[in-house]
Amino acid sequence: MSHKGHLFIVSGPSGVGKSTILCAILEKRPQLHYSVSYTTRPRRGKERDGIDYHFIDEPAFRGKIAANEFAEWAEVHGYLYGTSGRYIEQALNKGQDVLLDIDVEGAKILSSKYPEGFRVFIAPPNMEELERRIKKRDTDGPDVVGRRLKNAQAEMLQADLYDRVVVNDDLVETISELEKIIEKVRSRD
């Protein structure tokens, strides 16, 4: 009998390093399947459609909502983000492990739909460091940076809803710790 795959839900405030951490994990563990989210937000820098996000306009996004194609969706920082329900179901049913980079609200919804999913919250060492990282990216204006920092404070208050909290104060250590968590969860079968 084949087993169902594992769902790993990773959240954390904007600028905490989730994308960098998850790219490193996926490079080391190609057997993990990354669920590419849909978004209405514009591309940043070298982001690629279908790899970093599925970039679509708001009418197309709303059409997917109406067709019930998302396992979850939310408005975050003024843009819409959503996770394909079909992608998750197909991968898990094939016994594939799925890795999600998702906001706190989306994680709550997915946790109710997939209570067996393992939730990891990536936290910054402190708010000053988070602000430094967001500003260093140089991708957002001051108003967006302010909104991201305000949202980060609210997100940090929900970290205790996760199975594990990992503080990203050393990138190499954080990647290693997340790898160990994934391996431990996978070894439960």
Secondary structure, 3 states (H helix, E strand, C coil): CCCCCCEEEEECCCCCCHHHHHHHHHHHCCCCEECCCEECCCCCCCCCECCCEEECCHHHHHHHHHCCCEEEEEEECCEEEEEEHHHHHHHHHCCCCEEEECCHHHHHHHHHHCCCCEEEEEECCCHHHHHHHHHHHCCCCHHHHHHHHHHHHHHHCCHHHCCEEEECCCHHHHHHHHHHHHHHHHCCC
